[in-house]
């Protein structure tokens, strides 16, 4: 039971870090364009992260049972996975790099499961889970964000070129509030589901191992004989992400909202709308997408159309390196932690 409660505490801490680490995903553009003050933007993002997190469950199922063989997973495996993800999250947040919380959790889980299986790679569901729902979207979603963000921005330029800058600025200053809210809602729909899946995996693993057999009757709600997302887990994770989002993520907000390219409300609207559509579609199909990748590349696409030379490509290069290292680095951390736990 101690290990289970450690998993829950670690998962909640990770979810909180996910909230403030990824707050920039929803509000970096709306803050940088000065449509909303930072305080109002964070409050809005927290609320709509909450509404998004309370809906759906396909992504949670993918994380909990679609990536690794649940027959091999133990409670320490889950704990090591969450700690690995948290360590990578904090490291990238400290340097202001918008890395993927999703991929850090996936990498940590795969690495810890591999260590638990004593190096047996068949424990990882490559063909049915990791390849189609992690690797392929990891490659295609940034391109989709860049291309469709640039395309939407181009269409807006063509449509609005006859209007005065004052009219365009005023109109999209209002519309960007809705696009930022949609982006926050989409982020909650996808990102909060991942921690829900991890806690449900811990419940399922503990029930299968008999860890909850001798508990008092009032703790029967912990028993999860089949992999199904409990309501209390949904509410707990949704509320935690909302609180984490309310704490803000100023280092990453500065990177996305100011350092890559200077944006106006019309650019922010195009980037947020593009990212929200892609993330919402991925959530529907249970794909644990990197919301960070999508919004970052959407901003890049919009910025490139606005003025290609205005993009700060050195910052973009640092972000891409962080993306590439996230899965292997968090996987290595998860593997090392699980091996250390087994040795102890």
N, C-alpha and C positions, 0 to 999 in steps of 0.2 A: 504493500500500500504506500509506503514511503516513496518508492520509485515512481508510482503513478502520480502522487501529488506533486512530486518534483517535475514530472513531465508537464502537468497542467500549469504549474507556476512558470516554468521555462517557456511554455507555449504562449502564455499570457504576456510575459515580458517581451517575447518576440513579436507578438501581435501589436503591442504598444509601440515597439521600435519600428514596426512596419508602418504604423500610422504616422509617426513624425518623420520617418525616413522618406516615405512616399507622399507626404502631404504636398510636396512640390509638384507631383504629377498633375494635380488638379488645379492648383492655384498659382503656379509660377507665372504663367502668362497674364492672368487677370490682375496680379499684383504689379508686374513689371509695366503693364500698360496703364496703371493707375486708375483702372475702372473701379476697383474696390480697395479699401485700406487693408493692410495685412490682417488686422484683427477681424474685420468683417469677412474677409476671404477665408480665413481659417475656420471661423464659426460655420460658414456655409459649407465648406468642405467636410467638416466633421459631421454635420447633419446629414448630408447626402451620401457620405461614406456609410453612415448607419443605415439609411434606407436601402442602399444597394446590398449591404452585407446581409440583410434580413431576407433577401430573395434568392431563390435557386439553391442548388446543391450539387450540380453536375461537376463543378470544379473540385469540390470537396471529395467526391467519390473517386475522381482521377488521382488525387494526391494520396488518399488513404488506402486505396486498393488496386490502383491501376498502373503503378510504376514498379513496385517490388512485390515479391512473393510474401504474402502475409503469414504464411506458415512458418517462415524463418524468423520473422520480426519478433523481437522481445521488447519488454518495456525499456531496458537500457538502450536498445537500438533507437527507439523513438526519442529518448532523452538526448542522446548524443547528436542526433540529427538536428534537433531544435537548437541546441547549444552552438553547433557549428554554424547554422544559419545566422544566429544572433551575433556571433563573433565577426563574421564577414560583413553583416549589416552595419555594425558599429564602426568597423575599420573603414569602410567606404564612406560612411556618413562623415566621419572625422575629416576626411580629405575632400569632402564636398562633391563626391562622385555619385551620380545617380545610377547605381548598379541595381540589379534586379533582386528584390527580396524573394520573389517566386523561385528564381533559379538557385538562390542560395539555400532555400529550404529543400528543393528537389535534389540538389547536389549533396547536401548534408544527409538526406535520407538514403540516397543511393550508396554513398560512401559508407555510412554506418551499417546498412544492410549487407554490403559486400564483406565488411569485416566480420559481422556476425556469422555469415555463411562461410567463413574461413577462405575467402578469396574465390568462391565459386560464382563466376559471373552470370550464371544462369538464374541467379536470384533476382536479377534486374530484368524486367519485362521490356525488352528492347523493341520487338516487333509490334506489340499491341499497345504499348504505353509510351516509353521514352522517345522512340524515334518519331512516331506520327504526332504526338501531343506535346513534345518538348523541343526536340532538336529541329524539326521542320519549321514549327512556328517561330522558334528563336531566330531562324535565318530569314524566313519570309516576312514576318510581321514588321521588322524595321524597314525593309524595302517598301512594304505596303504603306507604312506611315509616311515615308519620304515621298513616294510617288503620288499617293492620293492627297497628301497635304499640299504638295506643290501644284497638283492639278486643280484642286479646289481653289487655291489662292489665285491661280491663273484665270480661272473662270470668273472669280470675283473681280479681278482687275478688268477683264473685258466688259463685264456687266456694269461696273461702277465708274468707269473712267470719265463719263460725262457729268457726274455729280461733283459737287464741291467737296474739298477735303473736310470742311466743317460738318457737312451733312453726313458724310461717311463715318467720320469719327463719332458723331453723336448717335447715329443709328447702331453702330456696332459696339459702342460703349454699353448700350442696353442689351443687345443680343449676346454679348460675351458673358454676361451674368448667367444666362440660360445655358450656354455651351459649357461654362465652367462647372455649373451644377450637374449637368449631364455627365461630364467627365468624372466628377467626384462620385456620382452614383455608379457609374460603370466600374470605377476603381474598386469600390466596395463590393460590387457583385463578383468580381474576379479575385481580388487579393485576400479579402477576409475569409473566403472559402477555404484557402489553403491551410490555415491554422485549424479551422473546424475539422478538416480531414485528418490532420495529425492527431488531434485530441480524440476523435472518433476511432482512429486506428489504435490508440492507446487503450481505449475502453474495450474495443473488440479483442485486442491481444490479452488484456487482463482477464476478461471474462473467459476466454478460451483456456487460459492457464490456470483458472480457478482462484485467482487472486481476490475475487469479491465474494467467494462462497460463504465465508464465515463473518460477513459484516452484518450489523444490525439491519432490521427490516427497513428502516427509514432511508438506508443507503441503497436500496434495491434499484434506484434509478440509474446507478452506475453500470448495472449489468446490461451488456449489449451483445446478445448471442449472434445477431446478424449485423452486418455492416450497414447501419442506418443512422443518419444524422439526428441526434437528439435535439429537441427544441432548446433545452437549457444551454447546450454548447453553442448553438446559433446565436442566442441572445448574448451570452458572455463574450464571444469573439467580436460580435458586431459592436457592442458597447465599448470594449477595450480599444478597438481600432478607432472609434470615434474620439475617445479620450486622447489617444496617441496623436491623432491628426490635430486635435485642438492644441497640442503642445508645440506644433509647428516644426519645420525643418529648414531653418533659415540658410544653412550652408548650401544645401542643394537647390533651394529656391533661387539663390543668387546665381548659381551655375546655369540653371535652365532659363531663368527669366532675364538675366542681364548679360552674362558673359559670352553666350553663344551668338546672339544677334539681338539688335534693338527692335522691339516689336511695337506695333500700334494695335488698337482694339480689333481691327479687321483681320490682322494676322493672328492674333490670339484666338479669335473665333474660328478661323480656318483650322488651326492646329488642334484645338480642343474638340471640335466637331469630328474631324477625321479620326482622332484617337478614340473618342467615345464610341463611334460606330464599329471600329475594329474590335475593341475590347468587349463590347456588348455581344457581338457575333461569336467571339471566342468563348465567352461565358456560357452561351446557349449550348454550344457543342462540348462543353466540359474541358476546354483547353486552358491549362494554367499559364496564361500568357504573361509576359513581362510587360506590365503597364508602363514601366519606366522606359523600356525600349521604344514603345509605340509613341508615347507623347514626345520623347526626345527627338525621334526621327521625323515626326510630324512638324515639330518646330524647325528642324533642319530643312525640310522640304519647303516650308513656307518662307523661311529666311533666304533660301537659295533663289527662289522665284523673285522675292523682293529685291535682292541685290546679292549676287553670288559672291562677289568680293567682300561683301560686308560680313559674311560668316567667319567666325573665329575658329578656323579649322584646327588649330592647335588644341583648343578646348575639346572639340569634337573627337580628336584623336585620343585624348586621355579617357574620354567617356567610353569609346569603343574598346580600348584595352581593358577597362574595368569589366565590360560586358563579357569579353572573351575569357577572362580569368575566373569569373564568378562560379560557373559550374565545376571546373576542376579544382579550384581552390577550396570551395566549401565541401566538395566531395572528399578531398584529402584530409581536411580538418575532421569531418565526420568519421572517416575511416580511422584516423589516429586516435580519436576519442573513444571509439568503440573498442579498438584493440587494447587501449589502456584500461578501459572498464573491465574487459574480459580478464586481463592480467591481474587485476585487483580482486 
